[in-house]
Amino acid sequence: MRQLNEQAGALRQQGVIVLGAQALVTSGEIFNQWRSSSPISFPLGRVLEKSEKTKWVLSAPELPWLILADSHHSVVAEGFAFDELDEQIKKLAK
């Protein structure tokens, strides 16, 4: 999250919108404490409970799980490492 936060402004200039999601179910108190101690400049949500709708994010093999979607909101890349983000954005621009 810290790395994404550091690059969020530059990514915005490239037309990339950064969103975050806390994938593990945690209490509101713990989540809010973390947000207070780690301010970020992009929207962040969280999984409130384990359910059929959230099982995909809870089963991500590695976190952070990066997902890149195009302007039509179709997923074009996912599960890549943070250091591959620039390369994935360049592919999307083509």
Secondary structure, DSSP 8 states (H G I E B T S, - for coil): -HHHHHHHHHHHHTT----EEE-S---HHHHHHHHHHS--SS-EEE--S--TTTHHHHT-SSSS-EEEE-TTS-EEEEEE-GGGHHHHHHHHH-
